[in-house]
């Protein structure tokens, strides 16, 4: 019998390239918006929230992986940029 658990331990998402890129996109988006878009505008808010969403979906997907691979895959797919055909 294998000593590996049925559902592997979650976490470690900070080491994923996808998470690192999403974090970079978030940081750059915040700096861009703070510099060029009025902080009180809806556009500023929406851009920052969209960038934050990618980071959060990866983190939540990683946390969910401790209990459900299906949820992990769904959240990771949400965080993934749309592919072009």
C-alpha positions in Angstrom: 0.0 0.0 0.0 1.3 3.5 -0.9 2.2 5.9 1.9 1.1 8.8 -0.4 -2.4 10.2 0.6 -5.3 9.9 -1.8 -5.5 13.7 -2.0 -2.0 15.2 -1.9 -1.2 18.0 0.5 -2.1 21.5 -0.9 -0.1 24.7 -0.9 3.1 25.7 -2.6 1.2 27.7 -5.2 3.6 30.6 -4.7 6.2 28.5 -6.5 4.1 28.1 -9.6 5.1 30.2 -12.6 1.4 30.9 -13.3 1.0 32.4 -9.8 4.2 34.4 -10.1 3.1 35.8 -13.4 -0.4 36.6 -12.1 1.2 38.4 -9.1 3.4 40.4 -11.5 0.4 41.3 -13.6 -1.5 42.4 -10.5 1.5 44.5 -9.3 2.0 46.2 -12.6 -1.8 46.8 -13.1 -2.0 48.5 -9.7 1.0 50.7 -10.4 -0.4 51.6 -13.9 -3.9 52.4 -12.6 -2.5 54.5 -9.7 -0.4 56.5 -12.1 -2.7 56.9 -15.1 -6.3 56.4 -14.0 -8.3 58.4 -11.4 -8.4 56.3 -8.2 -12.1 57.2 -7.8 -13.1 55.9 -11.2 -14.9 52.7 -11.8 -12.3 51.7 -14.4 -9.5 51.9 -11.8 -11.5 49.6 -9.5 -12.4 47.1 -12.2 -8.9 46.8 -13.5 -7.4 46.2 -10.1 -10.2 43.7 -9.1 -9.7 41.8 -12.4 -6.0 41.5 -11.8 -6.5 40.5 -8.1 -9.0 37.8 -9.3 -6.4 35.9 -11.2 -4.1 35.8 -8.2 -6.9 34.8 -5.8 -8.2 32.0 -8.0 -4.8 30.3 -8.1 -4.5 30.6 -4.3 -8.0 29.3 -3.7 -7.5 26.5 -6.2 -4.4 25.5 -4.3 -6.2 25.6 -1.0 -9.1 23.6 -2.4 -6.7 20.9 -3.7 -6.5 19.6 -0.1 -10.1 18.5 -0.3 -11.2 18.5 -3.9 -9.2 18.1 -7.1 -12.4 19.0 -9.1 -12.6 22.4 -7.4 -8.9 22.9 -7.8 -9.2 22.3 -11.5 -12.2 24.6 -11.9 -10.5 27.5 -10.0 -7.3 27.0 -12.0 -9.2 27.1 -15.2 -10.9 30.3 -14.2 -7.5 31.9 -13.5 -6.1 30.7 -16.9 -6.1 33.3 -19.7 -8.5 32.6 -22.6 -6.8 30.6 -25.4 -7.0 31.7 -29.0 -8.1 29.3 -31.6 
